[in-house]
Amino acid sequence: MASIGEVYGNDFQQKAVYDKAVYVAKLYASNIAHKQFTFRNEGESMWNGNNMKPEILDALAQQVAMNNPKFRLKHICKTSNDINMFPYLINGAVEYFVIIDMSGDKTQLYSIYITPNRMEAF
């Protein structure tokens, strides 16, 4: 009997985890693009410890722009001074973002955070 590595390739497990993470990022991006900032979903595959994987951060920003060309998603690094714009900080696995909405007459900014299990606006 053949092993999984022989049938699907040696990096099958890594590809499967990455594909799941990208799929979850697309779900989050779809909600962001439709201004539905409260969302709960199991997103452990997007995380590496307390930080979102860098390739998932990029995929999330690209998917938001693709879903709504008038939206931009800007990641706020937890170690930068920009983090001070948020009213409170969460201990543990979390990433902070600012959404720039250029769809109306005036540009609007939304502040959100994403944890492995949910997304909420401030």
PyMOL commands that set and color helices and strands:
alter all, ss='L'
color gray80, all
select helices_A, chain A and resi 4-8+12-33+44-46+54-67+81-85
alter helices_A, ss='H'
color red, helices_A
select strands_A, chain A and resi 39-40+47-48+51-52+71-76+95-101+108-114+118-121
alter strands_A, ss='S'
color yellow, strands_A
deselect
rebuild
show_as cartoon
